[in-house]
Amino acid sequence: MALKFYLIQFLFLFFLGLITGCATIDQDEGQQRVSIYSDPVGADIFLDGKKVGTTPAVIFVDRNRKNKKLQLIYKNQKKEYELDANFRWRASGLGNLMFLHLYPIALVTDLVSGSAWEVKSNFFVKFKRTEQENEQEVIVIAPPQGQREYWAPEIAENMRRFASKKYSNKRIVPLFMTYDMFRDFNYDYHERPILDRQSALHRELKKLFTADYLLESFYEIHEQRLNIYAELIDLKNNEAKLQHNISLPLNDLKIFRATLWREKAGKFFNLIPNNIAFQAASRNQYLTLTNPATAQSIEYQAENIPLDGFLGETSRILNAININFLDPPTSRRSTRYEFYFVPALIFSTSKYKYEHINLLNDVEFQNISIGGAYGPQWSLRSNWGKTFLEFLMALSYNDVRWKAPGNRHGQVNKVRTNAQIRLGHTVFINDHLNITFFTQSNSQDPNDWQQVIDDIAGFNNSYYVESSSRAFSGVSLGYYFPVFENPVGKIYE
């Protein structure tokens, strides 16, 4: 029996460690996306002697320790590079440390699968130009901005086709080649960088792509049409040179047809939790009792007792599971206030005693709570993470079981509404893995505890339960998964 228990515990923690700690599942089939652009475009790309595309292009490189040879050929010019494989300290090194006891297993998994290694993800290669090529000006497509993040790739492709026809004498740099750079400068599908970062972005575009213009756009939906408002920015003086208005039927967009069922569902998907977190926190149970004879109220704190069996062993590390709503990670170097109504689901279990209450000092209590909550969240969000304050109303099933000497025992279980207050700070380690430091207080219905004490003490009870609450303080390790919109960093992969 003991062997079976430890086997189950090992498999549970092993799976949890791989899901939240290692880099293996964070990649598709052990490959890395590498963007390659050349000036001029049209260079043939060879990887380890095999042709894999023509610039501009995105290629996929196997993740392993072996270095690879990248070769670009343009007309009679040839350039070669060594793709050095580097250890991914953030994902494989630090990520696997979340569970120290499984660090060797998760690290070996990453090494065997190749996910522990990465190569340079962006290449820009410059060749000598002919006089005719030197006369061409360059337009870079910026990320289209609007309400639907997952529409951005197709709208950007529409802008590329528009620019190719409108400015046929100019070279067009598509967004898929530059999106990582835009993201590094805090330019994404719904915000643009502050002025100094914007100037730095323009300088980088001119340096790497010899860019002369930036085609920025904003889109909105009106009467079943997609309206795009674009500006051609002259990077020499940072001024809008030309404006363009483009209107397309929504049915012309593949992404609209593919996600039509989502659009009909409206904002329902925003009510779905998108983060599962495992809490490692101190738990405190409080009772405030009043003696009617003296009218004196005293608050008592329970002493925690380790649970028995699998739950007991596991709860030493993880004592609650919280499924809640999170914003996607951001690399934006700015601060902003946000307000949401957020959902949450929680499961927790604990065991404790009230040694300082005479009527209860020899009674053991076990509490299981399962519930859902919804309410307002105020947050301050930046690239350092998110600090938040939540006031949630919860509907929960609360089960309190007690056991006293003399084979006396009892149980009170009710479905109740209660209030939850939660203050915390969330930091994303990567696009999915996140850590939250928090403190939380949950109110409980005092009538339930009044019934428990009356059942235990009978006619000898001289206490009135004024209030009951539970408090948590600690850290939770979460895994974020997109529900309605894709995370910013993944929409071009």
Stockholm file with secondary structure:
# STOCKHOLM 1.0

chainA/1-493         MALKFYLIQFLFLFFLGLITGCATIDQDEGQQRVSIYSDPVGADIFLDGKKVGTTPAVIFVDRNRKNKKLQLIYKNQKKEYELDANFRWRASGLGNLMFLHLYPIALVTDLVSGSAWEVKSNFFVKFKRTEQENEQEVIVIAPPQGQREYWAPEIAENMRRFASKKYSNKRIVPLFMTYDMFRDFNYDYHERPILDRQSALHRELKKLFTADYLLESFYEIHEQRLNIYAELIDLKNNEAKLQHNISLPLNDLKIFRATLWREKAGKFFNLIPNNIAFQAASRNQYLTLTNPATAQSIEYQAENIPLDGFLGETSRILNAININFLDPPTSRRSTRYEFYFVPALIFSTSKYKYEHINLLNDVEFQNISIGGAYGPQWSLRSNWGKTFLEFLMALSYNDVRWKAPGNRHGQVNKVRTNAQIRLGHTVFINDHLNITFFTQSNSQDPNDWQQVIDDIAGFNNSYYVESSSRAFSGVSLGYYFPVFENPVGKIYE
#=GR chainA/1-493 SS CHHHHHHHHHHHHHHHHHHHTCSGGGSSTTEEEEEEEEESSCCEEEETTEEEEESSEEEEEECSSSCEEEEEEETTEEEEEEECCEECIIIIIIGGGGSGGGHHHHHHHHHHHTTTEECCCEEEEECCCCHHHHTCCEEEECCCBSSCGGGHHHHHHHHHHHHHHHTTTSEEECHHHHHHHHHHTTCCSSCCCCHHHHHHHHHHHHHHHCCCEEEEEEEEEETTEEEEEEEEEETTTTEEEEEEEEEEEGGGCHHHHHTHHHHHTGGGGGGSCCEEEEEEEEEEEEEEEEETTTTEEEEEECEECCCCHHHHHHHTTCCEEEEECCCCCCCCSSCEEEEEEEEEEEEEEEEEECTTSTTTTTCEEEEEEEEEEEEEEEEEEETTEEEEEEEEEEEEEEEEEEEETTTEEEEEEEEEEEEEEEEEEEEESSSSEEEEEEEEEEEECHHHHHHHHHHHHGGGCCCEEEEEEEEEEEEEEEEECCSSSCCGGGTTC
#=GC SS_cons         CHHHHHHHHHHHHHHHHHHHTCSGGGSSTTEEEEEEEEESSCCEEEETTEEEEESSEEEEEECSSSCEEEEEEETTEEEEEEECCEECIIIIIIGGGGSGGGHHHHHHHHHHHTTTEECCCEEEEECCCCHHHHTCCEEEECCCBSSCGGGHHHHHHHHHHHHHHHTTTSEEECHHHHHHHHHHTTCCSSCCCCHHHHHHHHHHHHHHHCCCEEEEEEEEEETTEEEEEEEEEETTTTEEEEEEEEEEEGGGCHHHHHTHHHHHTGGGGGGSCCEEEEEEEEEEEEEEEEETTTTEEEEEECEECCCCHHHHHHHTTCCEEEEECCCCCCCCSSCEEEEEEEEEEEEEEEEEECTTSTTTTTCEEEEEEEEEEEEEEEEEEETTEEEEEEEEEEEEEEEEEEEETTTEEEEEEEEEEEEEEEEEEEEESSSSEEEEEEEEEEEECHHHHHHHHHHHHGGGCCCEEEEEEEEEEEEEEEEECCSSSCCGGGTTC
//
